[in-house]
Amino acid sequence: MNIVKDAKRIVFKIGSSTLTYDNGRLNLHRMEKLVRVLSDLKNGGREIVLVSSGAVSAGRAKIGMTDHKATVDEKRALAAVGQAELMGVYERFFSDYGHTVAQILMTKDTFDNAVSRENVENTFRTLLEMGCVPIVNENDSVSYDGVKFGGNDTLSAYVACVSGADVLINLSDVDGLYTADPRKDPNATRIDTVSDVKEVMALGGGVGSDRGTGGMATKLKAAGIVTQAAIPMFIINGADPEVIYELIEGRHVGTYFAAEPKQ
């Protein structure tokens, strides 16, 4: 069984460091390439949900703020500016390929509250039935510590669960999970398959870049959430979004986290 080829509904997550240049501005070439691949998958009959970071980075670049030491209020404001910029780019690119996008912004209490969780489940279902591409991000402009996900890796896991995804694909700035940090240890080797996330949690590191909030630790947390919900996950390098086709073709790229059996 080719897990990705046979998947009907796929959640993709892409992080800020993969979406932007070192100066924080959006990498339009990479975004357009990602949209083209996802649109092609939709044309082939799949349903696509995209969890996209990048609002704060895009807002910082739009405003012209070069100092990364923004206050909490400034980050909320930057997220508001950047989210509009981000969605505008996605809307234009997806429209060029004949697809309609929808924006969903959430905080963790969306999932913690039974009524709002049911509402968001119904919204995902209806949008996908309409043929839309839901684009999801944390609502950073209003979130606070008590309702934050702690990064879009965790958000993507919750989204995969409530949207009924068949697989979660995390497009990262690394090739997968390694036995050590490959940027520091030349002897580090990539782990192809993880059957039990708990056994590799110690391999999680810190924040990957100053443009992102997540590192391998948050990706492993996300893997733990979805695999317990019987949803497999991949971590692959998103530098070239066409690597997604390699998964479709059954080639083993990145790190595969096997789903636990349904209870």
FIMI-104527 format. One record per residue (C-alpha): residue in one letter; x, y, z. Coordinates in steps of 0.2 Angstrom, whole numbers, plus 5000, padded with zeros to 4 digits. Example, Ala and Ser with C-alpha at 12.3 -4.5 7.8 and 13.67 -1.06 7.14 Angstrom:
! FIMI-104527
a506249785039
s506849955036
//
This chain:
! FIMI-104527
m500050005000
n500750174995
i500050285010
v500250455001
k499650394984
d498050304991
a497750455003
k496150554998
r496350695011
i498050765014
v498550905027
f500150995022
k501151105034
i502451225029
g503451335041
s504151515041
s505951465037
t505351365022
l504251505016
t505351655018
y507051715013
d508351755027
n507751935026
g506051875031
r505251915014
l504151785006
n504951664994
l503751684980
h504551564969
r504451424982
m502651474986
e502151464968
k502951294966
l502051234981
v500351294975
r500651214958
v501051044966
l499551054978
s498451114964
d498950964953
l498550854967
k496850924968
n496650904950
g497050724952
g495550704964
r496350734981
e495750854995
i497050975001
v497251075018
l498651185020
v499351245037
s500451385033
s501551485044
g502451655039
a501251785045
v502351875057
s503851855046
a502851925031
g502252065042
r503952115048
a504552125030
k503052225025
i503252355038
g505152355036
m505552305054
t507352225054
d507452205073
h506852035077
k506652075096
a504852135094
t503652155109
v502152045111
d500952175105
e502152215090
k502152025085
r500252025086
a500152175075
l501452105063
a500351945062
a498852045057
v499852135043
g500751985037
q499251865037
a498351985024
e499951985014
l500151795015
m498351755010
g498451874996
v499851784988
y499051614991
e497451674983
r498251744968
f499351584965
f497951464968
s496751564957
d497951554943
y497751364944
g495851374945
h495651334964
t494751434978
v495551464995
a494751495012
q495651565027
i495351485044
l496251565059
m496251465076
t496851465094
k496951305104
d495351345113
t494451305096
f494851125099
d494651125118
n492851185117
a491651045111
v490551165102
s491851265093
r492751095089
e491151025081
n490951195072
v492751185064
e492451005059
n490951055050
t491751205042
f493251095036
r492050965029
t490951095020
l492451185012
l493151025006
e491450974999
m491451144990
g493151104982
c494051244992
v495851234999
p495751285017
i497251375023
v497551375041
n498551475053
e498551515072
n497651675076
d499251755083
s498451935083
v497251875098
s498151725105
y498951725122
d499951585132
g498451495138
v497751465121
k499251455110
f499751295101
g501651335103
g501851325084
n501051265068
d501751095070
t500551065084
l499151155075
s499451045060
a499250895070
y497550955077
v496951005060
a497350835053
c496350755067
v494750865065
s494850875046
g494850685045
a496550675036
d497250515029
v499050585031
l499950735037
i501550795027
n502650915036
l503751015024
s505251075034
d506951145032
v507750975036
d507750815027
g506850725041
l507250655058
y509150625062
t510050525075
a510850695079
d510850875073
p511550855055
r512051045056
k513251005070
d513650815069
p514350755052
n514050575057
a512150605060
t511050485049
r509250505044
i507950395052
d506850325038
t505450255049
v504850285066
s503650155073
d503550225091
v503650415093
k504050395112
e505650305108
v506350455098
m505750605108
a507450635115
l508050675098
g507050835097
g508050995097
g507651175100
v507051315088
g507651285070
s507851465065
d507451645070
r506051655058
g505151505065
t504351455082
g504651265079
g506051145079
m506150955079
a505450935096
t503751015090
k503750905075
l503950755086
k502550815097
a501450835082
a501950655076
g501350595093
i499650675092
v499250615074
t499950435075
q498950405091
a497450465081
a497850325068
i498550455055
p500250435048
m501450585046
f503050625035
i504350755038
i505150805022
n506250945015
g505151075008
a506551174999
d505851094983
p504051054984
e504050934969
v504850814982
i502950774986
y502850684969
e504150564975
l503050514990
i501650494978
e502650384967
g503050274982
r504850324985
h505450345003
v505950525006
g506050605023
t505550515039
y503950415040
f502950405057
a501850255056
a500150275063
e499550175078
p498150045075
k496450115077
q495650075094
//
